[in-house]
């Protein structure tokens, strides 16, 4: 569920006034992208679930101090998520444990498909690890969390053009590392990178 700016601003004001339903609507809108962002950074899905809950607890506690005319609410929430990850992992740069995804494919399509998926996921993780910290964060915010370039800029405290530059260089580096084309919408806001297997 994607809220427009006006609807989100009304919900934030209502939630600041103690309206639990309004905060529930905010949670529904942001829970999944916040979880995807955190899951791209931590080792276990269970940790990502716990940290996502913690972000919303922190958001509820800090909501009275949030100023609607300051940083956009989505950017503020992702900054809380970013800081929560830093508190949790400090300097570690872990990525999501993807065994569950491979197991699901094995259940649905058989062990051969799961093996191919695992090979692709391992290659992607290695390629992501070779990016600079800022490039990796830009990719995670844009394609794992599904943020626009302007929203990612708010989270990272940078100009939108800087985010697009980081994204462009990161995609070029990933293409080189993976030896495959990435079907990524460079300007719009495609929520996740589509990976094609290399041509032999």
SULQUINOR-V144905 format. One line per field, one symbol per residue. psi: psi as a letter, one per 20 degrees, with the letter a starting at -180 (. if undefined). A space follows every 50 residues. Layout:
psi: ???
//
This chain:
psi: opqrgggggggggghhjjohgghhhgghhigghggggghihrhphhgggg hgghghghgghighipphicpqggggghhggghggghgidiqmqrqojhh ghhggghhirhghhggggggggggggghhirrghgghggggghgikqrhh ghgggikrqhhgghgggghggghggghikrqpmpohhekpiqpppqqqp.
//
